[in-house]
Amino acid sequence: MKGLVNHRRFSGSVAFLAAMVVLITVDSCQEIKFEPDDMLYLTTDSVRSVDENVYLMKGSLIHIGQEAITEHGFCWSDTGSPVRDGSSILLGSRDSIGFFTAVVSDLSLRTTYYVKSFVETETGITYGNEIYFRTPPPHVDPTMTDIDGNIYPVVVIGIQAWMAENLRTTHYADGSAIPMVEDDSVWGALTPDAKAFSWYENDPSNGDYGGYYTWAAAMNGENGSNRNPSRVQGVCPDGWHLPSDAEWNQMQIYLGMNPNEANNYGFVGTRQSIGIKLKGVGDPLWEEYRAYQQYNESGFTALPCGLRTTSGSFDNLQRYAYFWTSTEFDGNESWYRYLQRGHSAVLRVHNSKLHGFSVRCVLD
């Protein structure tokens, strides 16, 4: 299969990967027991994009048996149950536990691949668990432009392409203006179906944090949706849409969250540091996590931009980030995500549609 890349040819990438290696910890609730005749234990940890159609595979050798390891690496296929004799990358012999990584590229676009780590000894091959990842659709431009002429970077996370900055348009894609509401009392008197927009503290110089939209403004009159994709353009530019709760779950699962957590209320992805992986590298306000390897691993680059409350006041700048989904909870509330300073998780919750939250759009 086209796509095998020998890791020894990537001197720049190898240097990058070396800087990414961190200590692995095992969940304290998980007990691993080894029997005398079963002393080899390895896992397939993750696959993530590090460049356009370039992917970093990570595995862990947790325990070594009595036999010498003559070869280790990764194998993958687009049909499931990959084996070492199929598409694979070989990393050579090994005599220590810990992480191992490899880089592959030129895989087929918009395709699901199944991956296993493996270790080979004189008596046979041992495989790690099987995981999967999806390559993105073709021709994802590195930037997008809204109707106001604002330009946003685009990041591919799994098979989804997300805006890597908060939306800051003041117009819908048809050119109609989004109602600007500055007065606190006017905002506080809004009804759940009222469209409203503002800058933080009503100051356009805070535009780097993006706009603050009520749910009705974000939806632009469309019905709530939990489809994947949502098919709700809402406030997003042509060719883009407001992500549903299900699409947020898809992104978080790609970043490592246990799928069993997807529909939990409250903190999700704590152990996998999903919140850290979404927090923006360039902002010192997330400084408590800047030394972590996972910091902004996704490229989502969330900033702690706070919110506008239902009373019209502004709050939580430098502490939280809030993002609407297209998924309605009931007539007064909708689902959203938020990141909290000092916490490694993402919070999945619902609350009043009258809040002013940030918007990120996803490519159709």
Phi, psi and omega in degrees: 000136173300137176131348180286127180233120178290125184296339181289343181273357185251071182298317178295317181293322180298319177298321178296316182295323179300325179287345184267351185287132178226170180288134176267140175241147180262135178311125184295341179275351184257125179253124179251121179247139180244130176270157182304328181265011182214072189256003180256125182220125178218160181228155169259116192267307187194162169225131178218155179282133177243351177193178181298114181055035173233131189231140177257119176261137182230135175223171180224131170262108189267328180213138180250135178277201184277340183274147176290140177271114183269340180201148172210164181165209182226149172228155183208159175205165178260011179240356182097162178052057180293153179228160184299328182278357174268219177290122184204164174230132187255132184248002175092188180287167183204142180227019181217156176278171176124186179292152163218149187223157175209157180244131175232159181209179176060035174280162179294141180282158180047051184224142174269127177245143178250134190230141172225141166280159177210157175227136182244132173236182181297333184265357177150193184243133174248132182253148169278184177295157179266131173236172179222159172213161181241135176279155187284167174293161182289157169059050173273113180294146181288347178221162171223158184232132178271180186293336177277357181090005176289136181252134183235140171290154180240137178236136177267124178236106188068233177260007179259145172248118184249151165296139180259013172219161178287142178299140180223025178286148175252005180224151171282170185296337178275003178094350180288144184283143172275128183303122176274123179238113181259321185293130182300317183293325177293315177300316181295341180264004181295153173259162185303338180263011184273132175273131178206150184216150172201168167266163178296130184055024180057030183245110181301340178292347175271016184299338178298336177278355182086181179271164178242116189241138166293164181297321179297322177293319179295326183273336181053045174085356180279157179285153177299149184214138169242024176287164177228102002285164186291329185065023177253105178292314179055231182277357186284156177295164177304137181088359181231163181212161177283125184289143176278171173303320179295325179288324173298317178300317179301315180296316182293323177294320177301324181280000172120355181295140176297125180303334179294342179272350194306320184255017175289151175265131178103215184292129175225152177070025182296309184294333180267004176056041183298321179298319178297321182293343181260346187280141192283129184300322189281356188252118182293351182288343172262023194304333184298343181245007187296337180275353183283141178300327186281354188304116183054033179303330182283336189082005182294327171059050177289139177249150180281078191263001176068206185204171165253127184281171180294340177274352179101353179279164179251143187205161169068019170300139181075007181233323187222161170227134185236138183223128177289150162248172177273006189263122181276141172268309174204194184296338184248344187229154176223159179283147175209172175241147169213153179250142185239134176298134179086006179227140185272356185266175164253143176256127177252110186214172173231151181197185188302139176291350183273357174294154170260105182245167176281163179230132166242136182254156180240141180295136178299000000 
